[in-house]
Every structure is written in structure tokens, then in C-alpha cells.
Amino acid sequence: MTTILIRNADVYAPESLGRRDLLLGGGKVLWIGTEAPDLPAAFGAEVLDLAGRRLLPGLIDGHVHVTGGGGEAGFASRVPAPTLSRYTRSGVTTVVGLLGTDDVARSTRELVAHVNALREEGLSAWGYAGGYHLPPATLTGSVRTDLAFIDCLVGVGELAISDHRSSQPTLDEVLRIASEAHVAGLMTGKAGIVHLHLGDGPRGLDLVRRALDQCELPPRVFNPTHVNRRKALFDEAIELARRGCNIDITAFPVDEGEDAWSAADALVRYLDSGAPRDRVTISSDAGGCLPCFDAQGRVCSMGVGHSGALLDTLRELLARGIALQDALPAFTSNVAGLLRLPGKGRITAGADADLVALDAAGAVTDVFAGGRPHLRDGAVLRRGTFESQDT
């Protein structure tokens, strides 16, 4: 594998380190410092001068329908799976895949296959066992054995609550699934969390509050997502973060006057709230259908999530004057910490060489995933196996 010397990078690790040089090799950051070493010619190191461009850890998208999502409006509404460069062009070098509403036609087998395919194509990828419904979709018959014996599965999700598409789970059922996930996490060192889809229902996060009040499980096991879809729901989520839960904001489109917070609005409000800064993450719902429903529960319109929403949100935060080192953890180190992904989410010697360079306008110019260049000067170098060159 090629050794690469990156010169003159303005490094955010995610904290600001200032101007640094880095040496990449074997998929890792081998060295980082202020003066590049004088490497022997035998190293054959490639040199990339970033000329002061910002260098960030690769973004971690913790909520991706890697098989495609949708299906709420018939089989024709099933969303196709996103391709490799849809992630990398957006600065995403790690994804966590899951099943949603359709956990029947979509299966855990298919999910694991897609995760492994992305790994073969050079992306870091993991997944969740289960889907919206109970009993959960599994490969082995239980989520505990799925997590224990299937390397790429790190938790359970996205289990739906407060949503007309859910199984209307009871507190006991949620606690049973959470205990399975937690124990599997203890056995394996994996995250062992339950990633909870929140719908628009009036019960909001009541099930999670009751779980924290009544059970012995650590609060970190409960990881609600889409918490910015209603303003009152987001207030509930902040209080759960104060109690030890990690909450996930979704970077979906929000219309003016809608009873929701955009991802940028939500993160600003979270940071201003004084809640622990390491307990908030932002994901994209990439590949998922973003449906709107009428009063009878029928789809009246739909969109599709994409990983580019993460970078769009980051640019919006910077335009509002939020410091990059304050915004960046929600896309990088916080996600890696929650999911127990060593080597991810930070730029330091020994970490995985997942790196993203941004120009002055915030556009992605260069992407390294596992030390391999995927974008160079904005041009895509590596595409998925069946991607068109025009994609």
C-alpha cells in the first residue's frame, strides 16, 4: 500500500491543531507533526500539499439505509441502495446500515451483504440487527446471537416507537430488546445499543423515560434518533441527554414554519442548552424514504435521504459562526465514541487514515478512506463496482 505524506494541512482532529504534516501508511496515520520527516527514497512516498486546506476526520454517518429504504407506498417506492461515491463525495468514510419500515422484503442477510460489499469497496461499514418491528428481523434467531457472532453488527435498530408504522411495543418489550443488546455488547466489546426511531406520535420519548426510571440498564443503551422532527420532542431529548442517553439529530429538510428543527438549528440549541457535548450526534438517513402521511396514514409525498446532508449541515453551522471544532464532534468523535469504533472519528497517530480535506468554501476536495484516496482535487478516483462513470 502506498505511503502518503500530506503537507501543510490545517488539522481539526476534531479540535484545532493548526498547521500539521501527516504520514499515512498501512491504512493508518503513522505520524503527525509540525515538520515532515526526511523520508528515504526507498519509501516511495507520494506527497500531497494541501496548501492550508482544512483536514478533518472522515465523517461517520450513523444512520444509513445501505440496502435502500422506503416501501411505504408499494413495492415501486422501495429506494435503491446508495453507491460508494455517494458517500465519499460527501466526506463520509464510515457508515452504519440498518433496516426501516420494510424489514420483510429487506432482510438482515441483505443488510450484512451490503455492509460487506461496502467494506470490499474501501469504506468502513457496520450495521444494526433488527428493524422497525418486533419480533426483530435477525439472521440467527435472536439479536443477542446476531451481535455475538456476526462481526459487522454492533447494536439493534432502528426499532420504531411513537409511530403508526411501529409494532406499538410495550415497555417490557423494549426492555427485553435493550437487555439483549446490552449483554451482547458486554460479551463482545461492541456498542450494544438500541437505536430508536422516533415518529410523530404524542407519546414521544415516554417509553425511554419510563425505561430509565424502572430498569438497571445504563442510559447509553437507549439511542433515540430523528429527535428534531418535532420541537417539543427535541426538548424531551435534551433532558434524556442530561440523564446519560446519546441522542441523534437527523439532517432532513425542514420547511419554513414547520414544527421541527433543522439539523443545524437543533445542534445550535443543543450546544446552547449546556447538555453534555459528547452525547449528541448527527446522521443523514441516507438511502431512506422521507415520507409525509395524510390523516389516514397514507403516503402523500416522499423524498430520499442522502449523506450529503451532513456536509450541508456542517457548512450551515460554519456560516452561522459556529466554530468548526465545536460543530465537528457530532459528525465524528461523538459517533465513534457511542459506537465504540476504535480508530475512528479522530486524527491522531495510530488512528485509521480516514480523512477529508475542505476548500475555503467548504467543498470536499480530497478524501482518504483507510489510507486510500477516493477523491483527489474534487475528482472521484474510486467508484462502486456497478457505478456509472456519470453518477
N, C-alpha and C positions, 0 to 999 in steps of 0.2 A: 504494500500500500504506500502511496506517495507521502513523503514528508512535506509539509507546507509551512512556510514561515510567513506569518501575517505581520506586516509592519504598519506602524502609525495608526492604530485603531483607538478611537475614543470609547473605552470599555465601560459598559454598565453590566455589573456582574450578579445581581441587578443593581447593587449600589454603585455609585460613580467611582471609578478608579482612575479616570483621566487617561492620558495617552499611554498606551502599552503596546508591546510586541508579544506575539504568541507563536509557539511552535506546536504544530499538530502532527500526530503520527499514531498509527495503530488504533484509530478511532477515538483517541483521547487528546485532551490538552496536555502536552508533555511539560510545557514551561510557559510562564507568563512573567514579564518583567519590563523594565524601562529601557534596557539596552539589549538588542538582539545579539545572541551569541554568534561567534565566528565559526560557522559550521564547515567541517571538512567537505571538500568537493565530492567525496565518495557518498555523502548523504544524498546528493542529487536533489536537494530541497527546492521546491517551487516557491517563489517569492510573490506575495500579493501585497501591494502597498495600498492601504485603504485611504491614505491621504486625509486622515482626520475624520472619516465617516464613523458614525456610532456603531458599535458592535454589541449585540445583545445575545443572551441565551436564546436558543430556539424556543419558539412559543409552544406551549403544551395545550392542546385542545382536548379537554377532559370530557367532552360530551359530543360524540360523533356517531352518526348512523353510517358506519363504514360499508354496510351492505345496501344502503339506501333505506329510507323510511317510508312514511305515508301509508296509503291503503285505506284511509277512512272514507273515500268516495268511490270505492270499487277497485278492481284489480288494475285498471288503467291508471289509477292515481298512485301506484307504487313508484317511489322516486328511485332513479338509477343510482348505483354506487358512485361516489366521487372517485376521481382518478388521482394518481400520485401527485402530479404537478399542481392540481387544485389546492393541495395542502402547501407544498413547498413555495409556490409563488406568493403565498400569503404569510410566509415566515414561520409556518408550522412544521416542526420536525418530530413531534410526538403526538399520537392520537390515542384516545381511549374509546373503543367502539362499544355500541350497545344496541339492543332491540327496543322498539317502542310499542305503539298500538298493535302492529302486526307482529306478534310473536308466535303465529301459527304457520303462515306461508314462509315467513322468515324464521330461521332456526338457529340454535346455538351452534350446530355444526357449521352452518353457513358463516356465522359470525367469526368463529375460530379460523375458518379457511381464509376469510378476507383479512383478518389480522395477520396471519402468517404470510399471506401474499404481499401485504404492505411491507412486512419485515424483509422479505426476499428482494423487494424493490428498493430497499435502503432506508425506509422510515422506521422509527421506533413506534411500536404499536402494542397495546394491551386491550383487554375487553372486560365486560361485566357479564356474569351469568344472569339469566332471567330476562324479564321484560316488564311490560305494564302489569301483567296479570298474575294471579295465584290460581292454582299451583304454578310455580315459576317454570319457565322453559329451561331445561337443563340438558346436558349431554350424558351425564352418568346416572341421573335419577334424583340427585339432591344437590343443592347449591354448595353444601359443605364439601362433598367429594369433588365437585367440579373445581372448586378453588384449591383443594388439596392436591389434585392430580393433573390439572390442566394448567401448564406453566403460564399461559398468557392471560388467564382470568384472575382479576385482582379483587373483585367485590361483586355485589349484586346490584342490578339496576337495568333500566330505570323503572322502579316499582311505582305505579301511579297511585296517588291519593288525591282527594278533593277534586275529582274529575269524573264526568259522566262516562268516560271510556275505561275507568278503572274497574277492578273487581270488588270495589267497595269493601276493602279489607278492614277487619276489626283490629282493635289494639292488640289482642292476643296473637293474631296472625302476623302483624308487623313485628312484634317482639320475637316470635319464633324465627322469622327470617333473619332478623338482626342478630340473634344469638348464633345462628348457623354461620353467618358471615364473620362475626367476631371470633368465634372459636377457630374457624378455618384460618383467619388472619394470624391468630396466635400460633397455630401449628406450622405455618409456612413463612411468616415474616411479611406477608402481603398486607395490603391496606385493610381488607376485611370490613369494608364499609357498605352501607346500603344507600345507594344514590336514588333519591326520592323525587319523582316527577310531581310537581305541584300544578294542579289545574286551577280553574277559576272558581271552584266551589266555595261556599261561605264558611265551610269548616276550616279552611286554611291549614295552618300548622298545628291544629289542636291535637292530632294524633301524636305528633312528636313531643309536644309539651307534656302530654299525659305519660308518654313513654319515659321521659326524663324524670318525671315525678315518681314513677312507680317501679322502675326496674333498676338493676345493678349495672347495666351496660354503660360503658363510657360514652359521653355525649358525642365524641368524634365519629362513632359508628353511624350516626344519622346525618346524612349529607343531602339536604334539600336543594333542588335546582329549580330554575325558572322563577326564582323568588321575587323578581322585579316585575312580574306580569300584572300585579295589582299593587297600588301604593300602600294600602293597609297591610297586605301580605308582606311587603318588604319591611315594614316596621316590626312585624312579628319575627321575621328572620333575623333582624339585628339583635333582638332580645335573645334569640336562641344562640347567636354567636357569642353573646356575653356569657351564656351558660356552658360554652365549650363545643358547640357544633361548628362545623365548617359549612358556609353557605355558598351557593354557586349562582352567579348572575348570568343571564343568557343575553347574548348580543343579537337580539332580534329587532326588526324595525318597529318603531313606536310612532304612531300618528299624533299630530298636534291635538291636544285636548283629550287624548286617550287616558284612561285611568291606569297608567303604567309608567314605569321609569325606563328610559333608555339605559343601556349598559353604562354609558358614561355618566349619566345623571345618578344612577344607583351607586357607582363606585365613589363618586364625589360625596354623596350623602353618607355612605358607609365610613369613609375616611374622616369626615367631619363629626361623626357620631361618637368617636372615641372608643368604639369597639375594637377588639384585638385585630391588628392589621394583618396578621398571618392566617386569619380564619375566613378570608373571602377570596373567591376565585371567579374567573370569567371564562365561559365556554361559548361555542357558536351554534350548537345544534346542527352542524353541517350534515348535509345529506338528508335531513329530516324535513318532513312536510310541516309547514307552518299554517295550519288551517284556522279559519274562522267558522263558527257554527251559528245557526239560527236557533230560535227558541225551542224547536223540536229536536235539536241535536244533529241536524243535517249540515254538511259542509256547504257553505255559501261562497267561499273563496279560499285560495290557498297560495302559499309561497313556498320557497325552498331555502333552507339554511345553508350558509357557506362559511368556510373557515376565514375568508377574507374579512368577515365582520369583526374578527379580533383586531386585526391591524387597523381597520377603520375606527374602531373604538379607541385604540391607543392614540391614533392621530388626533381624534377629537379631544381627548383628555389633554394632550400636549398643547393643542390650540387654546384650551381654556386656562392654560398657565399651570397645570399640574406638573410637578417635576417628574421627569422620566423615572428616577429611582423610586418615587412614591407610587407611580402607576404600575410599573413593570412586575412587581411580585405577584399580582393577581393573575398574570398570564404565564408565570414561570415558576419561581421558587415556592410559592404557596401551593401550587398544584402538585409539584413534586413532593413536597412535604406531606400533604394529605395522602397521596397515593403511594408513599414510601417507594419512590423511584430513585435509588441512589445514582448519583452522577448526572441527574437531570436538573434543569432549572437554574443552574449557576455556571459562571465562568470562573474556573479555578484550576490549578494544576491537579491532574488526576480525574477531572470531570470528563464526561462524554463531550466530544467535539461537535456539539450541536450549536451552530452559530448563525446569526442573522445580521447583515450589515444594512443600515438605512442611510439614504442620502439626506440632504438638508431638508427636503420636502416630506420626508417620512416614507418614501417608496423603498421597497426591498431591492437591493442591488445584488447581494451575494448571499447564498445560503449553503451551509455545510451541515450535513446530517451524518453523524458517525464519522466525521472527518472527511467525507466525500463531498465534493462540490456538486450541488444540484442546480444552482443559479450562479452565473458569473456576469457581472455588469448588466443585470436585468434579463439576460438570455437564459432560457431553460436548457440545461445540459442533460438532465436525466428525466425521462418520461416513463409512465407506466407501460406495462407490456403491450397493451392494446390501445394506447393513446394515439390519436391522430396528431400529426405534427402541427395541425391547425388549431388544436384545442387551446 
